[in-house]
Amino acid sequence: MTTSVIGSAAPASERGDMSVEEVLALPLAISVATAARAFKIGPDKAYRLIEEGRFPAKLIPLGDTTKVATASAWEALGLH
């Protein structure tokens, strides 16, 4: 059984969520979609939070794309 980042009755793998182990194995910068998955929100909500300036992790603008600092996501999730 895989441990979920935020508690739930069903295993993380059955819900499509990321386990703590998966989150801690992420590279230094991740896509907004991956960060959204770790935060258990959809990508649309993640982009909305970014537009509102309320996304819970540090953003890294890279040309036409935006990445999320993994260490900042860990901190927001209480993992670091």
N, C-alpha and C positions, 0 to 999 in steps of 0.2 A: 504494500500500500504506500502511495506517495503522499507526503505531507503537503497540505496546501499552505499558501502564504497567509491567507486569512481563513480562519476556521469554517468548516462546513461539514455536513454529515457525509456527503459523497466524496470519494477520493478526487484529488485535483485532476488526475488524468482523465477521469470520466466527464468532467465539466469543461475540459479544454483549458483550464487555468494552469499557471506555472507553479511548480513545486518550489520550495525554498532552495533545494539543491539546484534546480534549473536556473533560478534567478541568480544565485551566487556564482554560477559558471558562465554568466554572460560576459561578452567582451567589454572593453572600456567605454565604448559608445554604442548605443542601440537605436533602432528606429522608433519612431513614435508609436507605431503599431505594436511593437514588442513591449515597449514600456506600458502601453495601455493594457495589454494582456497581463502583465505582472501586477498592475493596479486593479485588475478585474473590472475594467471599463472597456467600452467599445472605442475604436479609433475615432469615430465621429465625435464622441464626447471628449476624447483627449485633445483633438484639434480645437474644439470649442473652448476648452479650458486654456489652451495656449493662446487663442485669440483674446480671451478675457484676462490674460495675465495671471491665471490662477493654477497653472499646471504645477504639481507638487515637486517637480525635480528640475534641475538645471538643464537648460536647453543649449545646444551647440549649433548655431547656424552654419551651414556648409553650402554655399552657393544657393541653388534652388531647393535644397533639402534641409531638414532640421533633424538633428540627432539628439538623444538624451544621454547625459552623463550617467553611466551605470552606478557609480558610487553614490551619486545624489539620489538615484532611485532607491538604492539599498537603504540609505538613511531615511528617506520618506516612508519606506516600508518597515522601518524599525529593525533592519537586519545588519546594520553596520554601526 
